[in-house]
């Protein structure tokens, strides 16, 4: 919940309170604290750098300072040392902006030398930023109009040369992530930006194609049709012959069992299982 409040502050310059923020105020009261004290304690726990605090609206003295102006106040040597500082969960300021869909902040941080090729490391995963933005809960918007901020972040990362076919610790490409969440617009955008270099045939370390992952989750017929139109087929995967159970059925049996419980306070890639 705290992460969501901070992300809203990062994306919303109006200063208007949100439902999540109002809930956090109630939580603070339970522990006999005021809202700002709770955020200060969280900042200490997370080991935020000054740049994290400015980005997330935790520095009152700089509340009216634009991120670009703040970064421009440092010389290049100092900036290069602090721009990609990680917090206690391994998130740089750029990783925060990517995960929570803040294209303006992403573009500004990269302009000031933040590394778009960085890997987001956690206790159980190593993931490219491209995976992080696609897997972000708010990017999925099931049954709703897609949030274009996340597609904007994808475009910015790819414009800055991020490898559209980069893989994570399980051999997943960005296509695998988008297909597992049945995100048609995201799959199409990756294909458009990836051009002739886009690898439709990528297979995970478990032997799964994007089509496997699409069918293993809440299969969307439009995503399935789009993938099949590109000549994709099922990969089968490891253990597909166990007890006569197909890989798709195995995937469906573990689908998204833990993601919802960790979204508010834990990163998506810290969850024991991923969709698909």
ZIKA-V634107 format. One record per residue. PHI is phi in degrees with one decimal (NA if undefined). PSI is psi in whole degrees, -180 to 180 (none if undefined). OMEGA is omega in radians with two decimals (none if undefined). Layout:
phi=PHI psi=PSI omega=OMEGA
phi=PHI psi=PSI omega=OMEGA
This chain:
phi=NA psi=-43 omega=-3.13
phi=-61.6 psi=-42 omega=3.10
phi=-57.6 psi=-43 omega=-3.13
phi=-64.3 psi=-39 omega=3.10
phi=-63.7 psi=-45 omega=-3.13
phi=-66.0 psi=-38 omega=3.12
phi=-64.5 psi=-38 omega=3.10
phi=-65.8 psi=-39 omega=3.08
phi=-62.3 psi=-39 omega=-3.13
phi=-64.6 psi=-40 omega=-3.06
phi=-89.1 psi=-20 omega=-3.01
phi=-115.3 psi=109 omega=-3.12
phi=-90.3 psi=1 omega=-3.08
phi=-74.9 psi=-23 omega=-3.13
phi=82.8 psi=-2 omega=-3.14
phi=-68.8 psi=140 omega=3.13
phi=-73.9 psi=153 omega=-3.14
phi=-114.1 psi=170 omega=3.12
phi=-60.7 psi=-43 omega=3.13
phi=-62.4 psi=-39 omega=3.13
phi=-66.5 psi=-40 omega=3.11
phi=-63.7 psi=-37 omega=3.08
phi=-65.0 psi=-41 omega=-3.13
phi=-66.8 psi=-33 omega=3.05
phi=-60.5 psi=-42 omega=3.12
phi=-64.5 psi=-39 omega=3.10
phi=-63.0 psi=-42 omega=3.14
phi=-60.7 psi=-40 omega=-3.14
phi=-62.4 psi=-38 omega=3.13
phi=-58.1 psi=-38 omega=-3.12
phi=-93.3 psi=11 omega=3.09
phi=69.1 psi=31 omega=-3.13
phi=-123.1 psi=159 omega=3.00
phi=-88.5 psi=164 omega=-3.07
phi=-56.3 psi=-47 omega=-3.09
phi=-65.4 psi=-36 omega=3.10
phi=-64.4 psi=-39 omega=3.11
phi=-62.8 psi=-42 omega=3.12
phi=-66.6 psi=-38 omega=3.11
phi=-63.4 psi=-43 omega=3.11
phi=-62.5 psi=-40 omega=-3.14
phi=-66.6 psi=-40 omega=3.13
phi=-62.0 psi=-40 omega=3.11
phi=-66.8 psi=-45 omega=3.14
phi=-60.2 psi=-39 omega=-3.10
phi=-82.6 psi=-7 omega=3.14
phi=56.5 psi=47 omega=3.14
phi=-66.9 psi=141 omega=3.00
phi=-79.7 psi=167 omega=3.06
phi=-55.6 psi=-35 omega=3.13
phi=-67.9 psi=-41 omega=3.03
phi=-55.0 psi=-46 omega=-3.06
phi=-66.2 psi=-39 omega=3.10
phi=-67.5 psi=-45 omega=-3.14
phi=-59.8 psi=-39 omega=-3.04
phi=-94.7 psi=8 omega=3.07
phi=71.4 psi=32 omega=-3.10
phi=-103.7 psi=4 omega=-3.14
phi=-112.5 psi=96 omega=-3.06
phi=-55.7 psi=-37 omega=-3.09
phi=-66.0 psi=-20 omega=-3.12
phi=-115.8 psi=23 omega=-3.07
phi=-58.9 psi=-32 omega=-3.10
phi=-100.9 psi=10 omega=-3.14
phi=-92.9 psi=128 omega=3.10
phi=-72.3 psi=147 omega=-3.12
phi=-55.9 psi=-42 omega=-3.12
phi=-62.0 psi=-42 omega=3.13
phi=-66.9 psi=-38 omega=3.11
phi=-63.2 psi=-47 omega=-3.13
phi=-66.8 psi=-35 omega=-3.13
phi=-69.0 psi=-14 omega=-3.11
phi=-80.4 psi=-7 omega=-3.12
phi=-106.9 psi=151 omega=3.05
phi=-76.3 psi=161 omega=-3.01
phi=-61.2 psi=-36 omega=-3.10
phi=-64.4 psi=-47 omega=3.14
phi=-67.8 psi=-40 omega=-3.11
phi=-61.9 psi=-40 omega=-3.12
phi=-64.5 psi=-26 omega=-3.12
phi=-84.7 psi=-26 omega=-3.04
phi=-108.2 psi=-14 omega=-2.98
phi=-65.3 psi=-34 omega=-3.09
phi=-112.8 psi=31 omega=3.07
phi=-64.4 psi=137 omega=-3.13
phi=-96.3 psi=154 omega=3.04
phi=-92.9 psi=-170 omega=-3.06
phi=-65.0 psi=-19 omega=3.11
phi=-103.4 psi=10 omega=3.09
phi=83.3 psi=14 omega=-3.13
phi=-97.1 psi=126 omega=2.98
phi=-80.1 psi=168 omega=3.03
phi=-56.1 psi=-39 omega=3.13
phi=-64.9 psi=-40 omega=3.11
phi=-62.1 psi=-39 omega=3.06
phi=-59.6 psi=-50 omega=-3.08
phi=-64.8 psi=-37 omega=3.11
phi=-67.1 psi=-52 omega=-3.04
phi=-61.8 psi=-35 omega=-3.08
phi=-102.4 psi=16 omega=2.95
phi=65.7 psi=56 omega=3.11
phi=-117.5 psi=83 omega=-3.02
phi=-59.4 psi=-38 omega=-3.13
phi=-63.5 psi=-43 omega=3.12
phi=-66.8 psi=-40 omega=3.11
phi=-59.5 psi=-49 omega=-3.12
phi=-62.8 psi=-43 omega=-3.13
phi=-64.9 psi=-46 omega=-3.12
phi=-62.1 psi=-41 omega=3.12
phi=-67.7 psi=-38 omega=3.08
phi=-59.1 psi=-31 omega=3.14
phi=-100.1 psi=32 omega=2.93
phi=82.2 psi=12 omega=2.98
phi=-62.6 psi=143 omega=-3.03
phi=-87.6 psi=109 omega=-3.12
phi=-74.7 psi=-11 omega=-3.13
phi=-93.1 psi=2 omega=-3.10
phi=-61.8 psi=154 omega=3.06
phi=-104.4 psi=137 omega=3.08
phi=-86.4 psi=111 omega=-3.10
phi=-99.9 psi=137 omega=3.06
phi=-137.6 psi=-175 omega=-3.08
phi=-61.7 psi=-31 omega=-3.03
phi=-121.3 psi=2 omega=-3.00
phi=-151.2 psi=157 omega=2.96
phi=-133.4 psi=115 omega=-2.97
phi=-134.2 psi=136 omega=3.01
phi=-64.5 psi=156 omega=-3.13
phi=-61.8 psi=-32 omega=-3.13
phi=-61.0 psi=-39 omega=3.09
phi=-66.1 psi=-38 omega=-3.06
phi=-62.7 psi=-44 omega=-3.10
phi=-70.4 psi=-35 omega=-3.14
phi=-72.4 psi=-36 omega=-3.12
phi=-80.9 psi=-11 omega=-3.12
phi=-58.2 psi=131 omega=-3.07
phi=-51.3 psi=-41 omega=-3.07
phi=-69.3 psi=-18 omega=-3.13
phi=-76.9 psi=-15 omega=-3.00
phi=-84.2 psi=-45 omega=2.98
phi=46.0 psi=50 omega=-3.06
phi=-58.9 psi=128 omega=3.10
phi=76.6 psi=6 omega=-3.12
phi=-125.0 psi=171 omega=3.05
phi=-64.6 psi=128 omega=-3.11
phi=-56.9 psi=144 omega=3.10
phi=-81.5 psi=109 omega=-3.02
phi=-69.9 psi=-14 omega=3.11
phi=-58.6 psi=-36 omega=-3.09
phi=-74.1 psi=-36 omega=3.02
phi=-65.6 psi=-36 omega=3.09
phi=-62.0 psi=-41 omega=3.11
phi=-64.5 psi=-42 omega=3.09
phi=-58.1 psi=-46 omega=-3.14
phi=-61.5 psi=-43 omega=-3.13
phi=-62.7 psi=-46 omega=-3.14
phi=-61.5 psi=-44 omega=-3.12
phi=-69.7 psi=-34 omega=3.07
phi=-63.4 psi=-30 omega=3.13
phi=-89.3 psi=14 omega=2.97
phi=91.2 psi=11 omega=3.09
phi=-62.9 psi=139 omega=-3.11
phi=-72.5 psi=116 omega=-3.11
phi=-67.1 psi=-19 omega=-3.12
phi=-103.9 psi=10 omega=-3.14
phi=-60.0 psi=147 omega=-3.10
phi=-116.0 psi=156 omega=3.07
phi=-96.5 psi=-166 omega=-3.06
phi=-67.5 psi=-13 omega=3.10
phi=-112.2 psi=13 omega=3.11
phi=78.0 psi=12 omega=3.12
phi=-79.5 psi=133 omega=2.94
phi=-92.8 psi=174 omega=3.08
phi=-60.0 psi=-34 omega=3.10
phi=-61.4 psi=-43 omega=3.11
phi=-59.7 psi=-43 omega=-3.12
phi=-63.4 psi=-48 omega=-3.12
phi=-63.2 psi=-40 omega=3.14
phi=-68.4 psi=-37 omega=-3.12
phi=-65.6 psi=-28 omega=3.09
phi=-96.4 psi=2 omega=3.14
phi=55.6 psi=47 omega=-3.12
phi=-98.2 psi=89 omega=-3.05
phi=-59.7 psi=-47 omega=-3.11
phi=-61.8 psi=-37 omega=-3.14
phi=-71.2 psi=-41 omega=3.09
phi=-60.0 psi=-46 omega=-3.13
phi=-64.3 psi=-39 omega=-3.14
phi=-68.2 psi=-41 omega=3.09
phi=-60.4 psi=-43 omega=-3.14
phi=-64.7 psi=-43 omega=-3.13
phi=-63.7 psi=-47 omega=-3.11
phi=-73.3 psi=-31 omega=-3.11
phi=-74.0 psi=-26 omega=3.09
phi=58.3 psi=-140 omega=-3.08
phi=-71.9 psi=-15 omega=-3.13
phi=-84.3 psi=-8 omega=-3.04
phi=-68.9 psi=129 omega=-3.08
phi=-97.8 psi=97 omega=3.12
phi=-72.9 psi=-22 omega=-3.01
phi=-96.0 psi=10 omega=-3.12
phi=-59.4 psi=139 omega=-3.13
phi=-124.9 psi=136 omega=-3.14
phi=-72.1 psi=172 omega=3.11
phi=-64.7 psi=-19 omega=3.06
phi=-90.0 psi=5 omega=3.10
phi=80.3 psi=24 omega=-3.09
phi=-102.6 psi=140 omega=2.99
phi=-92.0 psi=173 omega=3.07
phi=-61.4 psi=-34 omega=3.13
phi=-67.0 psi=-39 omega=3.05
phi=-56.1 psi=-47 omega=-3.06
phi=-70.5 psi=-35 omega=3.07
phi=-63.1 psi=-47 omega=-3.11
phi=-74.5 psi=-24 omega=-3.13
phi=-74.5 psi=-22 omega=3.10
phi=-99.2 psi=-150 omega=3.08
phi=-79.9 psi=82 omega=-2.96
phi=-53.8 psi=127 omega=3.08
phi=-100.1 psi=123 omega=-3.05
phi=-61.8 psi=-30 omega=-3.14
phi=-72.4 psi=-41 omega=3.08
phi=-65.7 psi=-44 omega=3.13
phi=-58.7 psi=-46 omega=-3.13
phi=-64.4 psi=-39 omega=3.14
phi=-63.4 psi=-46 omega=-3.13
phi=-64.7 psi=-42 omega=-3.14
phi=-67.3 psi=-29 omega=3.11
phi=-67.8 psi=-19 omega=3.10
phi=-92.9 psi=10 omega=3.09
phi=82.0 psi=18 omega=-3.10
phi=-78.0 psi=151 omega=3.09
phi=-136.5 psi=175 omega=3.13
phi=-75.8 psi=146 omega=-3.13
phi=-94.8 psi=-22 omega=-3.12
phi=91.2 psi=-69 omega=3.07
phi=86.6 psi=168 omega=-3.13
phi=-68.2 psi=140 omega=3.06
phi=74.7 psi=17 omega=-3.07
phi=-67.8 psi=-20 omega=-3.09
phi=-97.8 psi=1 omega=-3.11
phi=-62.9 psi=122 omega=3.07
phi=52.2 psi=27 omega=3.11
phi=71.1 psi=14 omega=-3.11
phi=-93.9 psi=130 omega=3.13
phi=-73.8 psi=160 omega=3.12
phi=-62.0 psi=-37 omega=3.13
phi=-61.3 psi=-42 omega=3.13
phi=-66.6 psi=-38 omega=3.09
phi=-61.8 psi=-44 omega=-3.14
phi=-62.2 psi=-44 omega=-3.11
phi=-62.4 psi=-32 omega=-3.08
phi=-68.5 psi=-23 omega=-3.13
phi=-111.4 psi=10 omega=-2.96
phi=-59.1 psi=119 omega=2.92
phi=53.1 psi=36 omega=-3.06
phi=-75.4 psi=-24 omega=-3.03
phi=-119.2 psi=-11 omega=-3.01
phi=-61.9 psi=-47 omega=-3.07
phi=-58.4 psi=-37 omega=-3.06
phi=-71.6 psi=-18 omega=-3.09
phi=-112.0 psi=-2 omega=-3.00
phi=-61.7 psi=-39 omega=-3.05
phi=-70.6 psi=-42 omega=-3.01
phi=-114.5 psi=-14 omega=-3.14
phi=-122.2 psi=149 omega=3.09
phi=-69.0 psi=151 omega=-3.13
phi=-53.0 psi=-43 omega=-3.04
phi=-80.3 psi=0 omega=3.01
phi=-87.3 psi=-8 omega=-3.11
phi=-70.0 psi=146 omega=-3.14
phi=-59.3 psi=-35 omega=-3.11
phi=-128.7 psi=155 omega=3.03
phi=-115.2 psi=162 omega=3.14
phi=-61.3 psi=153 omega=-3.12
phi=93.6 psi=none omega=none
